[in-house]
């Protein structure tokens, strides 16, 4: 709703400038602001996005983001969240077994046991992988068994996966 009209200077003239109150959050919205001005409602850009009047792309453009691979959505707490990568919002993605706390602990324990050293070529540090000796897919019961893990550097891990295994 129209809250007030203020005077702004434009060269030698004074112009009327309308200031509205956002019907969603009660924030001041100037008539030249990037906002939603409907016949019966005025919304700031954030409320317009939350209420579905702006798309994610339109919201991002309104705040100066127009890069490919950047997305915006409303998380379960009703907050606007911006992320890079997949279109699926982070809060809707399934937690995979390989991102579980148990898997992360297994990986760390394998690295610590092997002193962060590739067990094939002896490289210490760098990009390391905790490799499953018996395949992750076929041996579900051994997925987090430390004895089924070995530390490999990136190159040795790639070579290992190029071989046919059980």
SELUMTOR-777470 format. One line per field, with one value per atom (N, C-alpha, C): residue number from 1; x, y, z. Coordinates in pm, 1 decimal. Example, Ala and Ser with C-alpha at 12.3 -4.5 7.8 and 13.67 -1.06 7.14 Angstrom:
BEGIN
num [1  1  1  2  2  2]
xx [1319.0  1230.0  1320.0  1285.0  1367.0  1290.0]
yy [-569.0  -450.0  -330.0  -225.0  -106.0  3.0]
zz [780.0  780.0  780.0  708.0  714.0  787.0]
This chain:
BEGIN
num [1  1  1  2  2  2  3  3  3  4  4  4  5  5  5  6  6  6  7  7  7  8  8  8  9  9  9  10  10  10  11  11  11  12  12  12  13  13  13  14  14  14  15  15  15  16  16  16  17  17  17  18  18  18  19  19  19  20  20  20  21  21  21  22  22  22  23  23  23  24  24  24  25  25  25  26  26  26  27  27  27  28  28  28  29  29  29  30  30  30  31  31  31  32  32  32  33  33  33  34  34  34  35  35  35  36  36  36  37  37  37  38  38  38  39  39  39  40  40  40  41  41  41  42  42  42  43  43  43  44  44  44  45  45  45  46  46  46  47  47  47  48  48  48  49  49  49  50  50  50  51  51  51  52  52  52  53  53  53  54  54  54  55  55  55  56  56  56  57  57  57  58  58  58  59  59  59  60  60  60  61  61  61  62  62  62  63  63  63  64  64  64  65  65  65  66  66  66  67  67  67  68  68  68  69  69  69  70  70  70  71  71  71  72  72  72  73  73  73  74  74  74  75  75  75  76  76  76  77  77  77  78  78  78  79  79  79  80  80  80  81  81  81  82  82  82  83  83  83  84  84  84  85  85  85  86  86  86  87  87  87  88  88  88  89  89  89  90  90  90  91  91  91  92  92  92  93  93  93  94  94  94  95  95  95  96  96  96  97  97  97  98  98  98  99  99  99  100  100  100  101  101  101  102  102  102  103  103  103  104  104  104  105  105  105  106  106  106  107  107  107  108  108  108  109  109  109  110  110  110  111  111  111  112  112  112  113  113  113  114  114  114  115  115  115  116  116  116  117  117  117  118  118  118  119  119  119  120  120  120  121  121  121  122  122  122  123  123  123  124  124  124  125  125  125  126  126  126  127  127  127  128  128  128  129  129  129  130  130  130  131  131  131  132  132  132  133  133  133  134  134  134  135  135  135  136  136  136  137  137  137  138  138  138  139  139  139  140  140  140  141  141  141  142  142  142  143  143  143  144  144  144  145  145  145  146  146  146  147  147  147  148  148  148  149  149  149  150  150  150  151  151  151  152  152  152  153  153  153  154  154  154  155  155  155  156  156  156  157  157  157  158  158  158  159  159  159  160  160  160  161  161  161  162  162  162  163  163  163  164  164  164  165  165  165  166  166  166]
xx [84.0  0.0  88.5  39.0  113.1  127.3  250.4  276.8  290.7  371.1  393.3  450.6  448.0  510.1  612.6  732.2  839.0  882.8  949.9  999.5  1146.1  1180.5  1321.2  1357.8  1481.7  1527.1  1575.4  1531.6  1575.7  1617.0  1745.0  1792.9  1735.9  1663.3  1603.9  1462.5  1411.5  1272.5  1266.2  1153.6  1122.8  1013.7  1036.9  939.1  882.6  760.4  700.5  754.6  795.5  847.6  765.9  702.3  613.4  691.8  656.9  715.8  601.0  613.3  510.7  561.3  470.6  504.7  481.9  582.0  567.4  454.5  361.3  248.8  291.4  414.3  462.1  540.2  632.5  721.5  719.1  642.3  625.5  749.4  842.4  963.1  928.2  998.0  978.4  1025.6  944.3  978.1  952.6  1058.9  1045.1  989.5  923.9  860.8  961.2  1087.9  1188.3  1265.1  1234.3  1300.4  1254.1  1339.9  1301.4  1207.2  1078.8  976.9  857.0  760.8  637.7  529.0  474.4  365.4  243.3  155.6  31.7  -81.3  -199.4  -313.6  -352.9  -344.6  -390.6  -280.0  -156.2  -46.8  85.9  169.6  305.0  397.5  497.5  589.3  733.8  818.3  962.2  1008.9  1129.4  1176.6  1181.6  1219.0  1227.2  1088.9  991.4  855.0  792.5  822.3  769.8  820.8  946.6  1002.7  940.7  932.6  876.3  730.3  656.5  514.3  489.7  598.0  585.2  555.8  568.6  546.7  670.7  788.5  914.1  967.2  1024.7  1093.8  1230.8  1297.2  1432.1  1526.3  1513.3  1599.4  1573.3  1447.0  1413.0  1463.5  1451.2  1502.1  1653.8  1725.0  1870.6  1911.0  1841.3  1870.4  1847.2  1744.6  1712.0  1820.3  1899.5  2008.0  2144.1  2142.0  2265.1  2340.1  2272.9  2338.0  2273.8  2353.9  2298.6  2391.3  2465.1  2556.9  2484.5  2524.5  2468.9  2515.7  2429.9  2466.1  2439.6  2384.6  2348.0  2196.4  2148.1  2003.9  1960.0  1829.9  1771.8  1645.5  1618.8  1498.5  1463.1  1348.2  1301.4  1321.5  1406.5  1434.3  1318.1  1319.7  1208.9  1184.0  1282.4  1263.7  1201.8  1169.5  1109.3  1209.7  1338.7  1443.3  1487.7  1529.9  1583.8  1725.7  1754.4  1888.1  1937.1  2062.6  2125.2  2237.1  2245.5  2350.3  2399.6  2516.2  2578.4  2575.8  2554.5  2558.8  2426.2  2389.5  2267.2  2144.1  2041.2  1917.5  1843.0  1859.5  1789.9  1843.2  1754.1  1800.0  1871.4  1970.9  2046.7  1957.7  1851.6  1766.3  1676.2  1670.1  1589.9  1674.9  1805.2  1894.1  1898.9  1903.1  1913.4  2054.8  2064.4  2195.6  2242.2  2355.1  2406.2  2488.6  2507.1  2587.7  2728.7  2780.9  2918.7  2932.6  2822.7  2832.4  2785.1  2763.7  2715.8  2830.2  2798.2  2903.0  2983.3  2916.5  2987.3  3092.3  3054.2  3147.3  3265.0  3237.7  3344.3  3441.3  3387.9  3473.9  3561.0  3500.8  3575.9  3691.3  3662.8  3762.6  3878.6  3844.9  3947.8  4030.9  3965.7  4038.2  4134.3  4093.6  4180.9  4302.5  4280.6  4392.2  4487.6  4431.2  4516.0  4597.4  4534.3  4604.7  4720.3  4698.4  4799.7  4892.0  4879.1  4963.3  4955.3  4837.9  4813.6  4914.8  4942.7  5042.1  4980.5  4999.3  4950.2  5019.3  4941.7  4996.0  5049.2  5036.9  5092.5  5224.4  5227.0  5347.8  5423.5  5364.8  5434.3  5417.7  5338.3  5315.4  5250.1  5305.1  5247.2  5176.4  5051.1  4972.4  4924.6  4883.1  4827.8  4683.5  4637.8  4500.7  4500.2  4434.5  4428.4  4284.6  4269.2  4138.5  4141.9  4033.1  4017.4  3945.9  4017.7  3967.2  3914.8  3800.0  3744.9  3813.0  3873.3  3940.8  3836.9  3733.3  3618.0  3514.4  3454.8  3374.1  3262.8  3246.6  3145.1  3005.5  2980.4  2847.5  2812.6  2909.6  2881.1  2895.0  2965.2  2992.7  2943.4  2813.4  2752.1  2794.8  2812.1  2851.5  2993.0  3074.9  3214.7  3240.8  3135.7  3151.7  3228.0  3205.6  3273.1  3368.1  3410.4  3508.5  3646.7  3722.7  3854.4  3947.0  3929.9  4014.5  3981.0  3871.0  3834.5  3873.6  3962.4  4004.3  4153.5  4195.2  4337.7  4350.9  4456.2  4481.2  4556.6  4502.1  4565.6  4569.8  4676.2  4680.9  4583.1  4557.0  4459.1  4498.0  4625.0  4671.0  4658.6  4700.4  4692.0  4546.3  4462.7  4320.8  4257.5  4295.0  4242.7  4287.5  4414.9  4466.7  4392.2  4367.0  4298.0  4158.5  4090.2  3954.3  3952.3  4066.0  4069.9  4083.2  4122.7  4131.6  3993.6  3968.5  3842.5  3859.2  3758.6  3767.8  3643.4  3642.0  3528.2  3403.1]
yy [-117.0  0.0  123.3  228.6  354.2  408.4  433.8  481.3  633.4  685.2  829.4  869.9  998.4  1055.1  1155.5  1142.7  1234.5  1309.8  1419.1  1499.1  1465.1  1444.6  1422.9  1523.4  1563.7  1664.1  1597.9  1650.4  1605.8  1730.7  1761.0  1885.1  2004.1  2089.7  2208.6  2183.0  2062.6  2033.0  1939.4  1943.6  1850.5  1757.0  1627.4  1528.1  1454.4  1408.6  1323.6  1181.8  1121.6  984.9  904.5  798.5  718.0  612.5  597.6  493.9  408.8  278.9  182.9  103.1  39.6  -57.7  -195.0  -282.9  -419.3  -485.6  -547.0  -615.0  -744.7  -789.4  -912.2  -887.6  -788.4  -768.0  -626.0  -538.8  -400.3  -313.5  -359.2  -283.9  -174.0  -59.3  47.4  0.8  29.8  -3.9  119.9  172.8  289.3  248.3  343.0  309.7  266.7  302.2  261.1  136.8  83.8  -37.7  -157.6  -259.4  -384.2  -454.6  -448.4  -503.0  -543.7  -606.5  -646.8  -546.1  -481.0  -386.5  -439.7  -506.3  -557.4  -458.5  -490.8  -401.2  -390.2  -500.6  -501.9  -528.6  -544.2  -575.2  -521.1  -480.1  -437.0  -520.5  -579.8  -669.1  -633.3  -633.9  -618.4  -741.6  -738.3  -849.6  -981.2  -977.0  -1100.0  -1161.9  -1079.5  -1131.3  -1175.2  -1103.3  -1142.1  -1281.0  -1309.2  -1440.9  -1546.3  -1516.4  -1613.3  -1645.1  -1548.5  -1569.3  -1614.0  -1640.8  -1695.4  -1594.5  -1465.7  -1363.0  -1343.7  -1378.4  -1376.3  -1518.6  -1554.8  -1683.7  -1670.8  -1784.5  -1782.4  -1700.8  -1717.5  -1643.6  -1493.8  -1455.5  -1313.8  -1254.5  -1331.7  -1284.6  -1264.4  -1361.4  -1350.1  -1229.9  -1208.5  -1091.5  -962.8  -960.8  -839.8  -802.9  -900.6  -870.9  -870.0  -875.1  -861.3  -989.6  -1105.4  -1233.1  -1291.6  -1311.1  -1368.5  -1474.0  -1542.6  -1646.5  -1778.7  -1855.7  -1990.0  -2077.7  -2167.7  -2259.5  -2206.2  -2084.1  -2027.3  -2037.5  -2081.2  -2101.8  -2042.0  -2014.7  -1962.3  -2041.2  -2059.2  -2129.1  -2090.6  -2137.3  -2111.7  -2240.9  -2236.3  -2356.9  -2387.0  -2501.0  -2537.5  -2438.0  -2354.3  -2253.2  -2125.0  -2124.7  -2007.0  -1899.9  -1934.2  -1838.8  -1858.4  -1749.9  -1758.4  -1812.3  -1912.4  -1971.4  -1970.7  -1934.7  -1930.1  -2032.9  -2110.8  -2212.3  -2223.9  -2284.6  -2309.5  -2458.8  -2496.7  -2638.2  -2690.4  -2806.7  -2873.8  -2788.6  -2805.0  -2730.0  -2775.1  -2902.8  -2954.2  -2882.7  -2823.2  -2751.9  -2845.2  -2794.8  -2878.9  -2948.9  -2885.9  -2946.1  -3056.0  -3071.4  -3178.3  -3295.0  -3280.7  -3387.3  -3498.0  -3619.4  -3734.9  -3743.9  -3780.0  -3804.3  -3940.3  -3942.1  -4068.4  -4136.4  -4264.6  -4340.2  -4283.0  -4235.1  -4186.9  -4046.6  -3984.8  -3856.2  -3868.1  -3990.2  -4012.1  -3995.3  -3964.2  -3951.8  -4080.9  -4197.2  -4325.5  -4343.0  -4307.0  -4319.4  -4224.5  -4101.1  -4003.3  -4052.3  -4113.1  -4167.6  -4280.9  -4369.8  -4480.3  -4425.8  -4327.4  -4267.7  -4209.5  -4132.2  -4071.1  -4178.0  -4282.6  -4390.5  -4462.1  -4481.9  -4545.6  -4456.6  -4326.2  -4232.8  -4230.8  -4222.9  -4218.6  -4346.7  -4461.4  -4589.0  -4596.3  -4546.1  -4552.6  -4429.9  -4344.7  -4226.2  -4133.5  -4122.5  -4033.9  -4058.7  -4187.8  -4228.5  -4331.8  -4312.6  -4409.0  -4542.0  -4647.0  -4779.7  -4850.2  -4788.7  -4847.2  -4779.9  -4644.9  -4575.8  -4500.7  -4487.9  -4423.2  -4271.9  -4212.7  -4067.5  -4032.2  -3931.5  -3887.8  -3754.7  -3746.8  -3624.3  -3606.9  -3487.8  -3460.6  -3508.5  -3537.2  -3585.6  -3735.4  -3774.2  -3914.9  -3964.4  -4094.2  -4159.2  -4277.8  -4296.2  -4417.4  -4516.1  -4618.5  -4714.8  -4839.2  -4889.1  -5014.9  -5131.3  -5219.9  -5336.6  -5429.2  -5460.4  -5534.0  -5428.6  -5436.7  -5327.4  -5279.1  -5148.1  -5079.2  -5130.5  -5147.4  -5187.2  -5331.8  -5421.1  -5563.8  -5613.7  -5540.4  -5586.7  -5482.9  -5470.8  -5368.7  -5380.5  -5500.5  -5521.3  -5476.1  -5456.8  -5417.0  -5269.2  -5195.4  -5055.6  -4970.7  -4991.6  -4909.0  -4990.2  -5105.3  -5187.7  -5136.3  -5091.2  -5032.1  -5129.7  -5259.3  -5359.0  -5374.1  -5316.6  -5318.7  -5187.4  -5110.4  -4983.4  -4975.0  -4895.0  -4872.0  -4730.1  -4660.6  -4524.5  -4532.3  -4463.7  -4456.9  -4311.9  -4275.6  -4142.8  -4143.3  -4028.4  -4018.2  -4106.6  -4103.7  -4180.7  -4331.4  -4376.7  -4520.6  -4564.6  -4478.1  -4511.4  -4527.4  -4439.6  -4449.1  -4580.0  -4615.8  -4741.8  -4860.9  -4855.8  -4965.5  -4986.6  -4877.2  -4888.9  -4925.2  -4913.6  -4954.4  -5105.3  -5172.5  -5319.6  -5376.7  -5496.2  -5566.2  -5631.5  -5614.6  -5671.2  -5749.9  -5809.6  -5895.1  -5819.5]
zz [0.0  0.0  0.0  -61.7  -67.4  73.9  114.8  250.1  252.9  158.5  155.8  21.3  -2.3  -121.7  -72.5  -124.3  -86.1  -209.9  -191.0  -303.3  -327.2  -453.6  -489.7  -597.8  -596.1  -691.0  -819.0  -930.3  -1062.1  -1138.4  -1131.5  -1192.6  -1117.1  -1188.5  -1126.8  -1076.9  -1100.2  -1063.3  -942.7  -874.6  -766.4  -815.1  -799.7  -843.5  -724.0  -740.2  -637.4  -653.5  -542.4  -543.5  -444.4  -492.7  -409.7  -332.8  -205.9  -121.6  -67.9  -92.9  -51.9  68.0  136.1  239.1  178.0  191.2  141.6  219.3  146.9  211.1  279.9  254.5  317.8  445.4  442.1  557.0  612.6  548.5  594.8  571.4  486.8  454.6  353.4  358.5  260.8  123.6  21.5  -116.2  -201.7  -261.7  -348.0  -483.8  -551.3  -679.5  -786.1  -771.0  -869.6  -825.1  -706.8  -659.2  -740.7  -745.9  -811.5  -715.4  -745.4  -656.7  -740.6  -675.3  -743.2  -706.7  -809.7  -789.4  -862.5  -788.8  -846.2  -822.4  -875.0  -856.7  -710.2  -638.3  -500.2  -398.8  -444.5  -351.7  -402.7  -310.1  -340.1  -252.6  -316.4  -244.0  -275.2  -173.1  -196.8  -274.7  -328.3  -411.1  -335.0  -205.7  -126.2  -106.9  -69.1  -47.9  -179.8  -288.7  -420.2  -458.2  -428.1  -457.2  -366.4  -237.8  -143.1  -173.0  -226.9  -255.9  -400.1  -473.7  -608.2  -717.5  -689.3  -792.3  -878.4  -825.9  -901.0  -907.4  -1020.2  -1032.8  -966.2  -948.2  -892.8  -979.1  -1109.7  -1203.1  -1193.7  -1187.1  -1177.2  -1045.5  -937.1  -808.4  -815.1  -870.1  -880.6  -964.8  -1076.9  -1160.0  -1082.3  -998.1  -922.3  -821.4  -779.1  -685.0  -755.0  -888.3  -965.4  -992.5  -981.4  -1010.4  -1135.9  -1239.1  -1362.1  -1420.8  -1335.1  -1380.6  -1398.0  -1497.6  -1514.4  -1399.6  -1358.5  -1252.4  -1112.7  -1101.1  -971.0  -960.3  -845.4  -826.3  -694.0  -684.6  -560.7  -529.9  -402.0  -359.6  -217.3  -173.5  -37.2  41.8  143.8  222.4  318.3  385.3  474.7  588.8  621.0  724.9  670.0  538.6  476.6  439.5  439.8  406.3  261.5  199.7  64.0  72.9  -9.7  -11.9  -156.0  -174.7  -307.1  -307.6  -416.9  -426.0  -568.7  -583.1  -713.3  -739.8  -864.1  -900.8  -948.1  -900.2  -943.8  -914.4  -1000.5  -979.4  -854.6  -818.8  -701.0  -577.0  -497.7  -377.8  -280.8  -210.5  -117.0  -14.4  30.7  133.8  77.9  -54.5  -114.6  -163.2  -157.6  -204.3  -101.5  -150.8  -61.7  -7.3  117.5  177.9  126.9  61.5  10.7  118.9  103.4  199.2  208.0  94.3  93.2  151.3  188.6  257.9  402.3  446.7  583.1  683.4  807.4  910.0  927.1  914.5  929.4  820.3  698.1  586.1  605.8  646.7  668.9  777.4  883.4  989.7  935.3  853.5  793.6  710.0  629.3  540.9  622.5  723.9  809.6  879.4  929.7  998.7  903.4  778.1  678.1  654.1  634.0  611.5  731.3  851.5  971.9  986.8  967.3  978.7  879.1  757.8  652.5  652.6  756.7  772.7  650.4  593.9  479.1  366.9  342.7  242.5  149.1  18.5  -80.3  -57.2  -46.3  -16.4  -141.0  -258.0  -381.7  -418.5  -424.2  -472.2  -364.0  -245.4  -134.2  -126.4  -214.5  -209.2  -76.2  -8.5  119.5  96.2  138.8  122.6  -20.5  -52.7  -185.1  -193.0  -311.5  -329.0  -304.1  -195.8  -156.9  -159.0  -181.7  -181.0  -87.0  -14.3  66.1  -25.4  -65.6  -163.9  -93.1  -139.3  -87.3  -158.4  -83.2  -139.5  -201.7  -128.2  -182.8  -217.1  -334.5  -388.3  -295.0  -297.5  -218.2  -254.1  -384.1  -431.5  -396.3  -408.2  -390.2  -247.1  -163.8  -27.6  73.6  83.1  168.7  314.0  362.8  501.8  533.2  430.8  452.3  423.4  393.1  352.0  452.8  580.1  681.1  769.0  718.9  789.2  749.3  847.3  818.7  746.8  771.3  705.2  556.9  514.0  372.0  304.3  364.0  306.4  290.6  192.4  168.0  112.6  152.8  104.9  -27.3  -127.7  -259.1  -305.8  -378.6  -439.1  -557.5  -612.5  -721.1  -840.7  -878.8  -995.7  -971.0  -853.8  -823.7  -809.1  -756.7  -743.3  -881.5  -973.8  -1110.9  -1175.5  -1157.5  -1212.2  -1153.3  -1023.1  -954.1  -1012.5  -1043.6  -1097.3  -1246.1  -1311.8  -1451.7  -1464.4  -1355.5  -1353.5  -1328.1  -1377.5  -1344.8  -1210.0  -1124.2  -989.7  -958.7  -838.1  -797.3  -824.6]
